[in-house]
């Protein structure tokens, strides 16, 4: 990445000063909501509302023009209607603003007059050093300085994942879901129409960004596809790129064109791009977060041999099927490993892989079995089912008990699912979590946990996944493990070519 572009994107994600052009007192307008989000998010830099008709907004003095601000402006956010944007962009250029986000829609995604307005705007920008996000964007987020320059009032968890999306609605909802699941983000940008800054620019910036370890992309179509391919191919050996490509069908391509003015590539072409660049493709929005959070938390498996530990036999069978479906191997244990497990488990245990804990409640035995399997030379990764996150089932039962009628409640007296009982289960979760982290550091093998929340509720354990990952089904755990292995294979091929 050129030093100039890198510097400009630093101003975008780490601005010392932000101006809101079109700031408003009306709570129903983006000119109020965006600066309110910035202030509520805890941004510590300078914030300048711009509106020729107001004196104060959000208890801040208002300037009639951005040219009147007695300070350098690193980032300007424009929230006014499309037909009035170009004159404001011209003022930003004349002021020497470093970067600009055009929230407004009504540009090339609408065709006709919108396309003309977008070109008019870019004629002003093209010969200036200012770089522009959008138009037709929901804004950006930056975890390092708590900048929530977004339309929706989402509050992402700060973390290691950089996310660029060609849909602000989908992207910001993924930020919200990530918060519920404890998946943290370093940066987020809604790409919009890419009139200036393109997807490849953000990928190239994230590749050198010390705050970002994983890159997540939602792509509907590619502008300057050749450069995107080159940048992705250069970045993938350094940081994993997880991509969800929408618009691969005819119907999806038509929807993409009307949504973000994107020229969608067909499925065959984009599959070739995936293979060429080493990106990891997610098939669903659910998989996007599943895979990205694993890349940010666990080591990569050196092979496809998996050890499975389960609190009950049936889930082990389901996991075996899921692993086979994704080309992973349920490896037989050597006799030495079986003898070590014999010394821990009852004589009627399954004596094989999966390791059926046969409902054993003694947590120390869970720990020991996990250590034995993780230490086995024939195992490259581990899936453990049912131990972590057990609290969720009891929480669900306790909540259901609140709506029972008196006759039903009489049958479960005395009350056993107390707050103290749930606290003890949380201690179990924390202890198991610590053991998983220790073993991953010692063995450099990924350990994927599966919990089975009965109500869909997010428990404290499920919402803390910066160092461990927990999935609600073995199928999702197996799919994620396969993605980790796929990336490790890509890295191995890359090393061989060097």
C-alpha angles and dihedrals in degrees: 000000000000115000090237095055092043090052092049093050089049087058088050097052099028104035120169090200134025128194122198110209108202095025110175143190091218110101089207093065130081087231087071100033098052097052090041089056091049093052095042090050092062102250108173099196127094119288121199121188113208120205127133093212104048136071102196134012124182087355090300125120111252125225121212093220135012086240088066094061108108093216142066112268118218096180133021120191115202118203103165127111117287096251091061099043102088096062089050091049088052090053090050091053091048090048091053095243110179100214137006134200116202106202093177121107127205098089132107093330086073096045125214112045091011091059090051092051091051092051091047090053093048092049085065094047102041099079095040131083091236115109123211134212116208136311104226094033138139092219137241143295128206120188099196093065100023092245111167100177090162138126098227117059095243122151110204122199111250110245147126104291121100112202129194116182135183087210120060093192094052092040097052091045088054088053089053093047089047090056091053090051097040094248109151130212130204096190139001130188130178100216097204119181094339093226088158117356112050133202089260091058092057093045090051091049093047089050090065097033109113090203092061127069100164130038121213122191135187106194129183097170141344130248112194090011094181093060092044090055092048093048094045092049091051094045102044096073088054102040131008116252116206112194136187109197114200126182096051093131124066091251091047092049091053091049091049092053092054093042106047104358086248123160101225121215117222121250097260094052095047093047086058090051090052093052093044096050103037094237118153113235122217117204096205140022087251090058091050092068095034093058098035094053091051092051088053095049117029139048121258117257114247092211143008099258112117133192117205127203118188136177089216132031100231094062089051090059092049090049092050090055092047093050092050091049090059096044097258124135128234094215122214112240120238118246092255091059091047091053091051090052091046088061091057107036133058115272091253095062118125096261093214147061117321092052105221108207087197092222095304109176098191103105093201088064090053089052093048094048091049091051093048094050094043091050094051111111092217093061122083098176141004136221115197119192131200105358102090118055096023087134090076094067093053092044089053092050091048091051091049088052089062091067098042118118119246095260093055093044091055089064094060098049129157093052108241104172095077130159089256090054091051090048090056090052090050088054087054090052092050093048092050091046091054091049092051091051091049094050094047090053093048099043101027088224124130117247114199117195126206122201127181110218107191098203103038088246119144112239126205090257094051089049095057107067105139092109104019131033126220127187129194094227138029090235092062091044092052093047090052093048089052090053091052090050092047090055093047089053089051090052091049091053090048091052091051091055093052 
